[in-house]
Amino acid sequence: MNRALPEDFDVDYQVTRLVRKIRVRTIGRLTEIHEDLDYNSLVMFIAIADAPEGVRAADLAEALHVHKSTISRAVAALERMSLVRRSPDPDDGRAQVITADPEGRERLEAYRRQSHEWLAQLLSDWKPDELRTFAALLGRLNDAADQTD
């Protein structure tokens, strides 16, 4: 459904502003996980850590829409930082499964807890009904975005 947007439509601006703020804040805090971590490697590390049984490089490349060589270089860097480990894929001896190192996972979880505390602080003066509405609308936006992937 294509509808013309009103002239004062500023959702795009506000979402962009929030994403930019979160990205800048994230980049400023990367050293909490590892001093050599960069933003793109963080995105891959999160995807790996969020796969409890591990993930194959090819599946990671597909999920993140990047070339396998990009994944290979990033995983090698994450491995040098001791944030991830590779092990043989039990279903395919030619492939490897990448998992988060337990200490790396702990660092990421501490990082996430602090991020959640920051967000909770930002929302601390919101009324419960405002939070429910915001969460529902944000969920609806994410669901719509999922349909375009």
C-alpha positions as a printed NumPy array, in Angstrom:
array([[  0.   ,   0.   ,   0.   ],
       [  1.571,   3.273,  -1.145],
       [  0.318,   6.398,   0.52 ],
       [  1.653,   9.891,   0.194],
       [  3.334,  10.964,   3.408],
       [  2.36 ,  14.24 ,   5.055],
       [  4.814,  17.122,   4.717],
       [  5.538,  17.101,   8.445],
       [  6.391,  13.368,   8.383],
       [  9.436,  13.103,  10.595],
       [  9.526,   9.435,  11.607],
       [ 12.45 ,   8.823,   9.249],
       [ 14.338,  11.756,  10.735],
       [ 13.659,  10.647,  14.316],
       [ 14.575,   7.005,  13.646],
       [ 17.77 ,   8.105,  11.878],
       [ 18.603,  10.413,  14.765],
       [ 18.133,   7.6  ,  17.308],
       [ 20.1  ,   5.049,  15.269],
       [ 22.934,   7.554,  14.836],
       [ 23.009,   8.287,  18.579],
       [ 23.059,   4.58 ,  19.436],
       [ 25.796,   3.879,  16.88 ],
       [ 28.023,   6.706,  18.184],
       [ 27.459,   5.535,  21.757],
       [ 28.197,   1.933,  20.747],
       [ 31.427,   2.871,  18.976],
       [ 32.519,   4.833,  22.034],
       [ 32.049,   1.771,  24.243],
       [ 33.609,  -0.975,  22.092],
       [ 36.71 ,  -1.169,  24.28 ],
       [ 34.518,  -2.511,  27.096],
       [ 34.437,  -5.741,  25.098],
       [ 37.934,  -5.579,  23.571],
       [ 40.373,  -2.764,  22.845],
       [ 40.758,  -3.807,  19.181],
       [ 37.069,  -4.364,  18.409],
       [ 35.513,  -2.276,  15.627],
       [ 31.834,  -1.68 ,  14.935],
       [ 31.483,  -4.131,  12.03 ],
       [ 33.203,  -6.88 ,  13.995],
       [ 30.847,  -6.173,  16.904],
       [ 27.852,  -6.766,  14.631],
       [ 29.31 , -10.137,  13.624],
       [ 30.267, -10.997,  17.182],
       [ 26.712, -10.327,  18.35 ],
       [ 25.329, -12.57 ,  15.588],
       [ 27.718, -15.335,  16.648],
       [ 26.999, -14.904,  20.365],
       [ 23.252, -14.956,  19.699],
       [ 23.558, -18.407,  18.086],
       [ 23.853, -20.632,  21.187],
       [ 24.856, -23.714,  19.184],
       [ 27.193, -21.697,  16.975],
       [ 26.918, -20.661,  13.368],
       [ 28.671, -21.611,  10.141],
       [ 30.523, -18.857,   8.302],
       [ 28.386, -19.31 ,   5.179],
       [ 25.191, -18.911,   7.214],
       [ 26.611, -15.827,   8.925],
       [ 27.506, -14.29 ,   5.554],
       [ 23.989, -14.915,   4.285],
       [ 22.327, -13.541,   7.422],
       [ 24.435, -10.366,   7.405],
       [ 24.389,  -9.943,   3.602],
       [ 28.181,  -9.816,   3.299],
       [ 30.716, -11.764,   1.264],
       [ 32.209, -14.916,   2.773],
       [ 35.681, -13.351,   2.606],
       [ 34.459, -10.501,   4.819],
       [ 33.224, -13.034,   7.359],
       [ 36.481, -14.948,   7.156],
       [ 38.592, -11.864,   7.908],
       [ 36.285, -10.704,  10.712],
       [ 36.148, -14.139,  12.334],
       [ 39.947, -14.386,  12.177],
       [ 40.178, -11.005,  13.92 ],
       [ 37.596, -12.017,  16.541],
       [ 39.532, -15.227,  17.089],
       [ 42.779, -13.273,  17.641],
       [ 40.899, -11.214,  20.235],
       [ 39.808, -14.492,  21.908],
       [ 36.146, -13.546,  21.474],
       [ 35.186, -16.534,  19.307],
       [ 36.267, -20.117,  18.664],
       [ 36.026, -22.371,  15.642],
       [ 35.312, -26.08 ,  15.826],
       [ 34.513, -28.765,  13.249],
       [ 30.86 , -28.89 ,  12.198],
       [ 29.526, -32.24 ,  13.46 ],
       [ 27.196, -32.444,  10.443],
       [ 29.831, -31.566,   7.821],
       [ 33.498, -32.285,   8.534],
       [ 34.562, -29.789,   5.851],
       [ 32.854, -26.875,   7.577],
       [ 33.44 , -25.137,  10.892],
       [ 31.073, -23.846,  13.52 ],
       [ 31.882, -20.506,  15.106],
       [ 30.891, -19.956,  18.729],
       [ 31.408, -17.159,  21.223],
       [ 34.187, -17.745,  23.73 ],
       [ 32.698, -17.881,  27.27 ],
       [ 34.699, -14.853,  28.449],
       [ 33.761, -12.925,  25.296],
       [ 30.113, -13.81 ,  25.882],
       [ 30.395, -12.494,  29.471],
       [ 31.885,  -9.225,  28.223],
       [ 29.084,  -8.865,  25.671],
       [ 26.43 ,  -9.571,  28.305],
       [ 27.945,  -6.941,  30.64 ],
       [ 27.957,  -4.509,  27.707],
       [ 24.316,  -5.296,  26.971],
       [ 23.271,  -4.901,  30.614],
       [ 24.809,  -1.419,  30.68 ],
       [ 23.066,  -0.556,  27.391],
       [ 19.729,  -1.745,  28.786],
       [ 20.289,   0.356,  31.915],
       [ 20.961,   3.396,  29.707],
       [ 17.726,   2.82 ,  27.789],
       [ 15.782,   2.263,  31.012],
       [ 17.128,   5.577,  32.287],
       [ 16.019,   7.347,  29.09 ],
       [ 12.525,   5.904,  29.508],
       [ 12.312,   6.273,  33.289],
       [  9.781,   9.11 ,  33.202],
       [  7.502,   7.483,  30.63 ],
       [  4.109,   6.252,  31.794],
       [  3.418,   2.503,  31.514],
       [  0.815,   3.034,  28.782],
       [  3.306,   5.137,  26.79 ],
       [  5.894,   2.352,  27.056],
       [  3.369,  -0.296,  25.95 ],
       [  2.284,   1.823,  22.983],
       [  5.883,   2.594,  22.004],
       [  6.876,  -1.089,  22.251],
       [  3.855,  -2.179,  20.211],
       [  4.47 ,   0.385,  17.48 ],
       [  8.184,  -0.357,  17.367],
       [  7.373,  -4.069,  17.114],
       [  4.975,  -3.335,  14.265],
       [  7.689,  -1.338,  12.458],
       [ 10.208,  -4.168,  12.946],
       [  7.691,  -6.747,  11.712],
       [  7.072,  -4.674,   8.581],
       [ 10.833,  -4.336,   8.041],
       [ 11.22 ,  -8.129,   8.424],
       [  8.771,  -8.593,   5.566],
       [ 11.073,  -6.67 ,   3.218],
       [ 14.181,  -8.841,   3.842]])
